Structures are given as structure tokens and as C-alpha cells.
Amino acid sequence: MVGVSTVALIERRPDVSRSLFTRYWRDVHGVMAARIPGFDSYTQHHVTPLDAASEPFEGIAIVTYCSEDDRAGLIHSEVTQHIHRDEQNVFRRALLYNLGEGASRRISGNADAEGQTMFIVIEAGADLNADLAALGEAPAYLAVYDLTGGDPAGWNQTDASGRTFAALLHGIWPDRDSAIAAAGKLDASAYLLDERHVMVEDGRPTPVGLRGLDAVKTIEEAGAENQLSDAVVRAVYGIAAAP
């Protein structure tokens, strides 16, 4: 499935409301991150921990690249310098795992399947194969990201102490109840998807990635089709948006 990728597990600052975190990550920080050069795709997953015992992640971002060389933009670009500072506005911590070719694989199904999306974070020392077997054939889609090759401490001087994870599972179940039942089979932290936003697709920012969701909704509500035209987008942003 995915070749070279980056997975981010994001904690909200406790003094920032969930609503503000969602809006800022999507419409401000996400728009900035969508301009980092080299991204082939960038998708935000806004999630809620299934229970209080789960690690307090409320955001999971997945970035893909066409090659390892393209990841240089995340490390060295001018935008990234501002990203480091901007994270502090609403993030308590962002654990970034830069994963090489082969670290992610699709187990079954199609990522476009309908149903309840859920992510499961597997802690270090767990038996991943046993966990996958325990899930059985219930998911309409299941992919695994091997996090052991990534070092989150290397991003923005992140304190990764006590945060050692072996894998991220990304699954889609027929409905919420079946997803929750699947999570109950594992001794791991599970997160139900609330919102999903594609910020970059095929190497170009999407309309949401360029303007933020609120602006896109406002344009659609006003019926301002000219604002979505390639000519206007190029004139204002200097690039064409992904379809």
C-alpha cells in the first residue's frame, strides 16, 4: 500500500478546548502543513479515545511521499520551521514516526470502505501477530503501520519518555458496535474516528488544505463557484488545488 510515510500521534493541550483544537489543527495548522514541499498525501484523522485508560491522542495524521528524497521537505523546509512553533499553540505533544518503505502494509479490504473507522495503538512488547489474529476477518479494511523504525524524539525536541509504541492499526468496521467489540479483544488503546480531512492529494493541497474547511463551506453556501475556479486559486495561492 503506502511506501514511505510519516505517522503523527497528537495530544491536545489540556487548557485548549476540543472544539478549538479541532478547528485550529484543521483550518490553521493543517493549512500551513499542507504547504510543506514533498507531500504526496496528507490526511488528518480527528479521533476520540475509546476509554479513559487509552493514551490521550485526539489527532492522527498520515503523510505519504513518492520517495524518501521527498521527505526532505518535512525536515528542512522553511515551512517546517514555522510548524515547530505553531504546534505549541494547541498541541501538548506530537509523536512523529518517519517510516521507510515496507513499514506499512494493507492486511485486507479497501480504504474507501464505508463504516466506522477506528485506530488502535499497540504498545511495545505486545504480540502484533496475535493481536491481528484476534481481530479475525471482521474489518472491512485493515492496515498496519510498524512504528518500531521511527524515533519520535527526533521531532521538535519531543519528550517521548513513557511513549513507546510498536504499531498503529487502521481499520474500518461495519458499524460502531462492531468496532468497539473488536477493540475489546485487544489490550491496546483504541480511537474512534470523528472527522477525516484530506489536506493534500496527489502532491497538491485540496481546497480544504488551501483555505480551511470553514472557508470552503462558506464559499459553497454562497454559491461562489468562481472562488473554486482554477484561475482564481492560481491567482491567489500560486498553485492549482487538487480536485
C-alpha positions as CSV (number, residue, x, y, z in Angstrom):
1,M,0.0,0.0,0.0
2,V,1.9,3.1,1.3
3,G,5.6,3.2,0.6
4,V,7.4,6.0,2.5
5,S,5.3,7.6,5.1
6,T,5.1,9.7,8.3
7,V,2.6,8.9,11.1
8,A,1.8,11.6,13.8
9,L,0.1,10.8,17.1
10,I,-1.1,14.1,18.5
11,E,-2.2,15.1,22.1
12,R,-4.3,18.2,22.7
13,R,-3.1,20.8,25.2
14,P,-5.3,20.3,28.3
15,D,-6.0,24.1,28.5
16,V,-7.3,24.1,24.9
17,S,-10.9,23.0,24.3
18,R,-11.6,20.1,21.9
19,S,-13.5,22.5,19.6
20,L,-10.6,24.9,19.4
21,F,-8.1,22.1,18.9
22,T,-10.2,20.7,16.0
23,R,-10.7,24.0,14.2
24,Y,-7.1,25.2,14.7
25,W,-5.5,21.9,13.6
26,R,-7.8,21.6,10.6
27,D,-8.1,25.3,9.4
28,V,-4.9,26.9,10.6
29,H,-2.1,24.5,11.4
30,G,-3.2,22.0,8.8
31,V,-3.3,24.6,6.0
32,M,0.2,25.6,6.9
33,A,1.4,21.9,6.9
34,A,-0.3,21.3,3.6
35,R,2.3,23.7,2.0
36,I,5.3,21.6,3.1
37,P,7.0,20.5,-0.1
38,G,7.2,16.8,-0.9
39,F,3.9,15.6,0.5
40,D,2.1,13.2,-1.9
41,S,-0.8,13.0,0.5
42,Y,-1.6,14.3,3.9
43,T,-4.8,13.2,5.8
44,Q,-6.0,14.4,9.2
45,H,-7.9,12.0,11.4
46,H,-9.7,13.6,14.4
47,V,-10.3,10.9,16.9
48,T,-11.7,10.2,20.4
49,P,-10.2,7.7,22.8
50,L,-12.5,4.8,23.4
51,D,-12.0,4.9,27.1
52,A,-10.2,6.9,29.8
53,A,-7.4,4.4,30.0
54,S,-6.3,5.0,26.5
55,E,-3.4,7.2,25.6
56,P,-4.8,10.8,25.2
57,F,-4.4,11.1,21.4
58,E,-7.0,13.2,19.7
59,G,-5.3,13.5,16.3
60,I,-3.7,11.1,14.0
61,A,-2.1,12.4,10.8
62,I,-0.7,10.2,8.0
63,V,1.6,11.7,5.3
64,T,2.8,9.7,2.3
65,Y,5.7,10.5,-0.1
66,C,6.6,9.3,-3.5
67,S,10.2,8.7,-2.4
68,E,12.5,9.0,0.6
69,D,14.0,12.1,-1.0
70,D,10.7,13.9,-0.9
71,R,10.6,13.6,2.9
72,A,13.4,16.2,3.0
73,G,10.8,18.9,2.8
74,L,9.4,17.9,6.2
75,I,12.9,18.1,7.7
76,H,14.5,21.1,6.0
77,S,11.8,23.4,4.5
78,E,11.2,26.9,5.7
79,V,7.6,26.0,6.4
80,T,8.7,23.3,8.9
81,Q,10.5,25.9,11.0
82,H,7.2,27.7,11.5
83,I,5.3,24.3,12.0
84,H,7.5,23.6,15.1
85,R,6.5,26.9,16.7
86,D,2.9,26.6,15.7
87,E,2.4,23.2,17.2
88,Q,2.8,24.7,20.6
89,N,-0.5,26.7,20.2
90,V,-2.8,23.7,20.6
91,F,-0.6,20.5,20.8
92,R,0.7,19.1,24.1
93,R,2.8,16.7,22.2
94,A,3.1,15.3,18.7
95,L,4.9,12.0,18.3
96,L,6.1,11.7,14.7
97,Y,7.3,8.4,13.2
98,N,9.1,8.6,9.9
99,L,8.6,5.2,8.3
100,G,10.5,3.7,5.5
101,E,9.5,1.5,2.6
102,G,7.7,-1.6,3.8
103,A,6.8,-0.3,7.2
104,S,3.1,-0.1,6.3
105,R,1.0,-2.8,4.7
106,R,-2.6,-3.4,3.9
107,I,-3.9,-6.6,5.5
108,S,-7.3,-6.7,3.9
109,G,-10.1,-4.7,2.3
110,N,-10.3,-1.3,0.7
111,A,-9.5,2.1,2.4
112,D,-12.7,3.5,0.8
113,A,-14.9,1.1,2.6
114,E,-17.9,2.5,4.4
115,G,-18.4,2.0,8.1
116,Q,-16.8,3.0,11.5
117,T,-13.1,3.8,11.3
118,M,-11.0,3.0,14.3
119,F,-7.3,3.3,15.1
120,I,-5.6,1.0,17.6
121,V,-2.2,1.9,19.0
122,I,-0.2,-1.2,20.0
123,E,2.4,-0.8,22.8
124,A,5.9,-2.0,22.6
125,G,6.3,-5.6,23.8
126,A,2.9,-6.7,22.5
127,D,2.5,-9.6,20.2
128,L,1.3,-7.9,17.0
129,N,0.6,-11.1,15.1
130,A,-1.6,-12.3,18.0
131,D,-3.5,-9.0,18.0
132,L,-4.1,-9.2,14.3
133,A,-5.3,-12.8,14.6
134,A,-7.6,-11.8,17.4
135,L,-9.3,-9.2,15.1
136,G,-10.3,-12.0,12.8
137,E,-11.9,-11.2,9.4
138,A,-14.4,-8.6,10.8
139,P,-12.8,-5.4,9.5
140,A,-13.9,-4.2,6.0
141,Y,-10.4,-2.7,5.8
142,L,-7.3,-3.2,7.9
143,A,-3.8,-1.7,7.6
144,V,-0.8,-1.8,9.9
145,Y,2.0,0.7,10.4
146,D,5.1,-0.7,12.0
147,L,6.3,2.2,14.3
148,T,9.4,0.5,15.6
149,G,11.6,2.1,12.9
150,G,10.6,5.6,13.8
151,D,12.1,7.9,16.5
152,P,9.5,10.5,17.7
153,A,12.1,12.1,20.0
154,G,13.8,13.5,16.8
155,W,10.9,15.8,16.1
156,N,10.8,19.3,17.6
157,Q,12.7,18.0,20.7
158,T,9.6,16.0,21.7
159,D,9.6,14.3,25.1
160,A,8.8,10.7,24.1
161,S,9.6,9.2,27.5
162,G,7.0,6.6,28.5
163,R,5.6,6.7,25.0
164,T,6.9,3.6,23.3
165,F,4.6,2.0,20.7
166,A,5.1,-0.8,18.3
167,A,2.3,-0.3,15.7
168,L,-0.7,1.6,14.6
169,L,-3.7,-0.3,13.2
170,H,-6.1,1.5,10.9
171,G,-9.4,-0.4,10.4
172,I,-12.9,0.1,9.2
173,W,-15.7,-2.0,10.7
174,P,-19.3,-2.3,9.5
175,D,-20.6,-0.1,12.4
176,R,-19.6,1.5,15.7
177,D,-20.7,-1.5,17.8
178,S,-18.6,-4.0,15.8
179,A,-15.6,-1.6,16.1
180,I,-16.0,-1.4,19.9
181,A,-16.3,-5.2,20.1
182,A,-13.1,-5.6,18.1
183,A,-11.2,-3.2,20.4
184,G,-12.4,-5.3,23.4
185,K,-10.4,-8.2,22.1
186,L,-7.1,-6.4,22.5
187,D,-5.1,-5.0,25.4
188,A,-4.4,-1.7,23.5
189,S,-5.6,1.9,23.1
190,A,-8.4,2.4,20.6
191,Y,-9.7,5.6,19.0
192,L,-12.9,6.1,17.1
193,L,-12.9,8.5,14.1
194,D,-14.9,11.7,14.4
195,E,-13.7,13.6,11.3
196,R,-11.4,12.9,8.4
197,H,-9.9,15.6,6.2
198,V,-7.7,15.1,3.2
199,M,-5.4,18.1,3.1
200,V,-3.0,17.1,0.3
201,E,-3.8,14.6,-2.5
202,D,-1.6,13.6,-5.5
203,G,1.0,16.1,-4.4
204,R,-1.3,19.2,-4.3
205,P,-3.3,20.8,-1.5
206,T,-7.0,20.2,-1.6
207,P,-9.5,23.1,-1.3
208,V,-9.6,22.4,2.5
209,G,-5.8,22.2,2.6
210,L,-5.6,25.6,0.9
211,R,-8.3,27.5,2.7
212,G,-9.6,25.5,5.7
213,L,-13.0,23.8,6.0
214,D,-14.9,26.8,7.2
215,A,-13.9,28.9,4.2
216,V,-14.8,26.1,1.8
217,K,-18.2,25.7,3.4
218,T,-18.8,29.5,3.3
219,I,-17.9,29.5,-0.5
220,E,-20.2,26.6,-1.1
221,E,-23.1,28.2,0.9
222,A,-22.7,31.4,-1.1
223,G,-22.6,29.5,-4.4
224,A,-19.4,31.3,-5.2
225,E,-18.2,28.9,-7.9
226,N,-15.7,31.5,-9.2
227,Q,-13.8,31.0,-5.9
228,L,-13.2,27.4,-6.7
229,S,-12.0,28.0,-10.3
230,D,-8.5,27.1,-11.2
231,A,-7.9,30.7,-12.4
232,V,-8.8,32.3,-9.0
233,V,-6.9,29.6,-7.0
234,R,-3.8,30.1,-9.0
235,A,-4.0,33.9,-8.8
236,V,-4.4,33.9,-5.0
237,Y,-2.3,30.9,-4.0
238,G,0.1,30.4,-6.9
239,I,-0.8,26.8,-7.3
240,A,-3.7,24.6,-8.5
241,A,-5.7,22.8,-5.9
242,A,-6.3,19.0,-6.1
243,P,-9.7,18.1,-7.4
